[in-house]
Amino acid sequence: MAIPVTNEQPYRRFYWGLSLGVVVLALVGFVWFVWAISVFKSPIAGVVCGGLDAILTGCLIWAGRRVRRKACGFKRSDLRLGSEEERAANRRTTSRFRWVILGEWSGIGIAAFATYHFGRGDLFPPAMSLVIALHFFPLAALFQLPVYRVTASAASIISMAALLMPATLLGPDSRLVLNGVGFGAVMWATAAYCVLYSRRLAATYRHRDPH
């Protein structure tokens, strides 16, 4: 089935940004699964699971690149083009995105200091995961992607479970596996959803922001 395209900059920009999001989600999922795989005692199991991790990540990145085709050649430099209203909107979005990322990295820094300062380095991965999960809430509003709210909620629940579970019930390795597999799966599920429903997401975006 042919995919309808449009030359309107905001619409093309949405597909461009969505494709970048898919790639980032795929890579984040890859890293978190690697964390989980790192506790395996069997080298063979580690190699097999690591290979599957890389293959699935590659498939998602490839799918994300295909989503970019719907952007009709849009690139980062095009953010400076368009009407004055469009350029102003792009500048506001970029500025707000930078503030969100700054808050995310500040939170990760605080999580690292707190966990290692109190001798609980095993809590750093789920603490960092929680910070990353929470940053999807403002991104959902910024990029008009309601699915990110689901991502933020699901990832936060998993991260808090791995973070708050007593050490008597969850050892360091089990905590890393729970956090790695759970958080990684949410990232990949979000990436897959964005690929499979990219047209629906774009149509929703266009309805909310017709200009």
C-alpha positions, 0 to 999 in steps of 0.5 A: 500500500502506498504511503501518503506523504506531504511537503508540510514541514511540521509533518515531515519534521514529526516523522524525522523526529519519530525515526530518531526516537526509535533509534534511541529507544532501540539503543537504550534497550540494547544497553539495558539488556546487556546489563542483564546478560552481564550476570550470566555465568555461562559464556555460551548463554552470554554470547547467544543472548548478546547476539540476539540482543544485537540482532533485535537492536539492528532490526529496530534501527533498520525499521526506524530508518524506514520511518525516516523515509516518510519525512521526505528527506527532512534533515536537521538543517531544515529546522531553520527553514519554513515560515517565521512561525515554524522557525520560532516553534522549532526553536521553542521545541529545541530549547525545551528538549535541551532543558528536559535532557539537562534535567535527566542528566542532572537526575542521573548524576544525583542518583549516581552520587546517592547510591555510591555514597551510601554504599549501594552501587547495586541500586544505581541501575534502577535509580538511573532507569527511574530518572530516564523513565520519568523524563518521558513524561515531559517528552510526551507533551513536547513531541505530542506522543501520548504513547510516551506516557505509557512508556514512562508509567511502565518503566517507572513501575519496573524501575521502582520495583527493582529499586525498592525491593529489599536485598533479602528478597532480591540479590544484586544479580537478580536486581540487575536482571529485573531492571535490565530485562524489564526496562529494556523490554519497555524501550523496545516495545515503545520503539516497535509501537512507534514503527508499526503505528507511525502513520496513526501517530503522525495523523494524530499529530497533524490533527492536534497541530494542523499548522 
